[in-house]
C-alpha cells in the first residue's frame, strides 16, 4: 500500500502514476467531492474482484459507477428526455442515480443486470483521470464493509492498515471538507424515489 501525498507541485506526476496504475488493474483510494473512495477500472473484472476483497463487501452486492459525463452515462443506461433534463441539473455533483441498464458491449463487473447506479463527481482529480481514462470507474466509499465512510485520511489509513488485502495506492490530500456519501435517487420508476439521503 503506497501512500501518495498530493500537492500542486507533484499533481501531474502523481496523476500519470495513478493512470498507469488503474490501467494495470490496481485499486486506488482516491478523494472525491463527498468522501474518500475506492476506485478501479469498472471494466476490469480482476480489479473489481480485488476491490470487493479489499472492502470485504459481499459479492452479491452491486457497485456504483463513476462516469465522465452524461454521454458516457447514456452508453451504459437507458435515459429518456425527462431523465436527461434532470441529470443535467444535478451532474456533476453529489447525487448517484439508479437507472435501467442498457445492453452494451462495455462489460461491467458486479453491476445489476437490470439497473445501474451512476454518478458524475465534481472533483478536479477525478475529472483529470477521466480525461486520460475514457472508461467507467468504480465509485464506492473507501471503507471496510459495515464501517463508516470517511473524509478523514487518518481514518482511511486506520481501516486498511494491517489488513491482509490492501489498496495498491492511497492518494492523500489530507482531510476533505465534511460530507456524507452521495444521495441516491432511483429513477427506474415513473416517480423518483430517494434511497439514501
Beta strands, then each sheet from edge to edge (+ up, - down):
strand 1: 2-5
strand 2: 28-30
strand 3: 37-39
strand 4: 65-66
strand 5: 77-78
strand 6: 95-101
strand 7: 115-119
strand 8: 137-138
strand 9: 140-141
strand 10: 169-172
strand 11: 183-186
strand 12: 193-196
sheet 1: 1+ 10+ 2+ 3- 9+
sheet 2: 5+ 6- 7+ 4+ 8-
sheet 3: 5+ 6- 11- 12+
end
